[in-house]
Amino acid sequence: MILTAVIERDEFGYFAQIPELKGCVTQGNTYEEVLFNIQEAAELYLESLTTEELHALQKRKVIISPIEVAIHA
């Protein structure tokens, strides 16, 4: 299954979430650590789903697209 991980970096390290899996979030000190952690979190999340929930998730399509917005300062 292909999922989309959104990874952000700040002064404390990295933070990751998977929009398709509500509440599936983690953090890490390095990019490699947060990537490993979010993959592990996703696997555990998916293991907790019922068969019906898993089928519904597989049918769901999520598209992440950059958009440009004006900033009015």
N, C-alpha and C positions, 0 to 999 in steps of 0.2 A: 504494500500500500504506500502510495506517495502522499506525504503530508507537507504542509508549508510551515517552516519554522521562521519566526520573526526574531531576530537577534539584535539586541541593542547594546552599545558599550557606553559606560559612564566612568566616572573617576573611581568607582568601587569595583569594577569588573564588568562582567557580561550578564545580561538578563535575556532569557528566551521564553517564547510562548508559541503555542500552536493554535491559531484561530479556530480551526475545525474542532478542536477538543477543548471545550470551555473549561477553564481552570487549570489547564495543563501548562504549568510554568515552572521554571527553574532558574538557577544562576550558576555562575562559575567564575573563577579568577582569570581564566584564559579562554580564548575562542574554542580551542580543542576540548577543554573541560566542559564548557557549556553545551557544546554540540553533543558530546557523549551523554551528558546529563539529560538533555531534552529527548534524545533517542530512547534512553532508558525510561524516562517519564512517560513517553508516548506508548511504549510497549506495555508498561504497567497499566496505564489508562485503558488501553484496548482490551487487555485481559479482564478488566472489571466489567466490561459491557455484556449485556445479554445478547443472544443471537439476533434478536429483532433490532436492538440498538446498533449493532455492528452492521447489519444489512442497510439500515437507514443511513448510516454514516457513509457507507460505500457508494450509495446513490447520490449523495450530496456533492455538489460542485462548488468549490470556492476559488475565486479568481482574485489574486492580489495584483493590483495595477497601480503604478505611480500616477498621480494627478498633479496638476499645477494649479495653485490658487494664488490670488493676489493678496498681498499684505498691505493693509492700509494703516500706516503709522502716523 
